[in-house]
Amino acid sequence: MREKKPNPFLQKIFDLRKAKKISLSSLGKAMGNVKKGTASAIENGDVPLKTEYIPAIAKLLGVQPWELFVDYQEKEVGPLSEEEKDLILEVRKMLPDAGGKKVLTHLLKRLAK
């Protein structure tokens, strides 16, 4: 098990899961019954995380989906650009009213550019 994850998003999932004493098996179940080993590989960045898992992971961890994208270590990734700040604020506004999958998919595509 790697304690240091490849990006702040996966690190946030790992840190919350550990803090709340949630098992990899439970994480796997939240992601549509994936095996414990696959859940570990996803959390470690060895297997891509499907965007449709994000709302279920957030629910399991007791947070809103957008919260997984914030609270990063600025020294590791640098400050957010104005565009990234605007996107996070838009997600905060939209999530209660819009489908989480659609909003998060859009956000991930924008951030990946």
MOGI-V563540 format. One record per pair of residues at least 24 apart in sequence whose ideal C-beta (glycine too) atoms are under 10 Angstrom apart, sorted by the first residue. I is the first residue (numbers start at 0). J is the second residue. If there is no record, write none. Layout:
BEGIN
[[I:J] [I:J]]
END
This chain:
BEGIN
[[0:39] [0:42] [0:43] [1:39] [1:42] [1:43] [1:44] [1:45] [3:43] [3:75] [4:42] [4:43] [4:44] [5:42] [5:43] [5:44] [5:45] [6:44] [6:71] [6:75] [6:76] [7:67] [7:68] [7:69] [7:70] [7:71] [7:72] [7:73] [7:75] [7:76] [8:44] [8:48] [8:53] [8:67] [8:68] [8:69] [8:71] [8:76] [8:107] [8:110] [9:41] [9:42] [9:43] [9:44] [9:48] [9:67] [10:42] [10:44] [10:71] [10:72] [10:75] [11:60] [11:62] [11:66] [11:67] [11:68] [11:69] [11:70] [11:71] [11:72] [12:41] [12:42] [12:48] [12:52] [12:53] [12:56] [12:57] [12:59] [12:60] [12:62] [12:67] [13:39] [13:42] [13:43] [14:60] [14:70] [15:56] [15:57] [15:59] [15:60] [15:61] [15:62] [15:66] [15:67] [15:70] [16:42] [16:56] [16:59] [16:60] [18:60] [19:59] [19:60] [19:61] [19:62] [21:56] [21:59] [21:60] [21:61] [25:59] [26:52] [26:55] [26:56] [26:59] [26:60] [28:55] [28:59] [29:54] [29:55] [29:56] [29:57] [29:58] [29:59] [29:60] [30:55] [30:56] [30:59] [31:55] [48:107] [50:99] [50:100] [50:101] [50:103] [50:104] [50:105] [50:106] [50:107] [50:108] [51:99] [51:100] [51:103] [51:104] [52:100] [52:103] [53:99] [53:100] [53:102] [53:103] [53:104] [53:106] [53:107] [54:94] [54:98] [54:99] [54:100] [54:102] [54:103] [55:99] [57:94] [57:99] [57:103] [58:99] [63:90] [63:91] [63:94] [63:95] [63:99] [64:90] [64:94] [64:99] [64:100] [64:102] [64:103] [64:106] [65:89] [65:90] [65:91] [65:92] [65:93] [65:94] [65:99] [65:102] [65:103] [65:106] [66:90] [66:91] [66:94] [67:103] [68:103] [68:106] [68:107] [68:110] [80:110] [82:109] [82:110] [82:112] [83:109] [83:110] [85:109] [86:110]]
END
